[in-house]
Amino acid sequence: MPEQRLIIEMAQGVDLHGRDDTKAAKRAVEQALQGASLPIFGTLGVDRETMRIVVHVAVPRPEAVDVDVIAGLLPYGAVEVVAEQGGLDVPVAGDVAVMAVAAIEVFLPVRG
């Protein structure tokens, strides 16, 4: 069935002391989710499970991201997590803060 992207939410997250790319990505996704409200489901009577969600997280070490942890943050729909090269390592007083960015795309089927 054809689908259309209806929502994009973006945010950043930081792990200040652990050098943990998954933790920074998780915080970015949680921040993006805090700004999202999807009243379309109740308004149009659409089942939330029909959503397809693509979560893009950009971190310095994408291979270190536990995509199952990130996918577990989304309570509905079919979730795909794509970990990509990006983000930033920031030296902070002898330590490194890891910055991540996230974009959450929500797709819904288009009824013809």
C-alpha positions in Angstrom: 0.0 0.0 0.0 1.4 3.5 -0.8 2.4 5.6 2.2 3.2 9.2 2.9 5.6 10.7 5.4 3.5 12.9 7.7 5.8 13.7 10.6 9.4 14.5 11.2 10.8 15.3 14.6 14.4 16.2 15.3 16.5 16.6 18.4 20.0 16.2 19.9 21.2 14.2 22.9 24.4 14.1 24.9 26.2 11.6 27.0 28.4 13.8 29.2 30.8 11.4 30.8 30.4 7.8 29.6 31.5 8.0 25.9 28.4 6.0 25.2 27.0 6.5 21.7 23.8 4.5 22.5 23.1 6.7 25.5 23.5 9.9 23.5 21.3 8.5 20.7 18.7 7.4 23.2 18.6 10.9 24.7 18.2 12.4 21.3 15.3 10.2 20.4 13.6 10.8 23.8 14.0 14.5 23.3 12.4 14.3 19.8 9.5 12.2 21.2 8.8 14.8 23.9 8.0 17.3 21.2 5.7 14.9 19.3 2.0 14.7 19.5 0.0 12.6 17.1 -3.7 13.4 17.5 -4.3 12.2 14.0 -4.9 8.6 15.2 -7.9 9.5 17.4 -9.2 12.2 14.9 -9.2 10.0 11.9 -9.6 6.6 13.5 -6.3 5.3 12.3 -4.7 2.3 14.0 -1.3 3.3 15.5 0.1 0.0 14.5 -0.2 1.0 10.8 2.6 3.5 11.3 6.0 2.9 9.8 8.7 4.7 11.8 12.2 5.3 10.7 14.6 6.6 13.3 17.9 8.1 12.1 20.5 8.6 14.7 23.9 10.1 13.9 26.8 9.5 16.3 30.6 9.3 16.0 30.6 5.5 16.2 27.4 4.2 14.6 28.5 0.6 14.9 28.4 1.1 18.7 24.7 1.9 18.8 22.4 -0.8 20.2 19.5 -0.3 17.7 17.2 -2.6 19.7 17.5 -0.2 22.7 16.6 2.7 20.4 13.7 0.8 18.7 12.3 0.0 22.2 11.7 3.7 22.8 8.9 3.7 20.3 5.7 2.2 21.6 3.7 1.8 18.4 4.2 0.9 14.7 6.9 -0.9 12.7 10.2 0.7 13.8 13.4 0.7 11.8 16.6 2.3 13.3 19.3 3.6 11.1 22.6 4.4 12.9 24.7 6.8 10.8 28.1 8.5 10.9 27.7 12.0 12.5 27.3 13.6 15.8 30.3 14.9 17.7 32.9 14.0 20.3 33.5 17.1 22.4 36.5 17.3 24.7 35.5 18.5 28.2 38.1 18.9 30.9 40.0 15.6 30.2 36.8 13.7 29.3 34.7 13.4 26.1 31.0 14.2 25.7 29.3 12.4 22.9 26.7 14.3 21.0 24.0 12.6 18.9 21.3 13.9 16.6 18.1 12.1 15.8 15.4 12.4 13.2 12.2 10.4 13.6 10.1 10.0 10.4 6.5 8.7 10.6 4.8 7.2 7.6 1.2 6.3 7.3 -0.6 4.4 4.5 -2.5 6.5 2.0 -6.0 5.3 1.3 -6.9 5.6 -2.3 
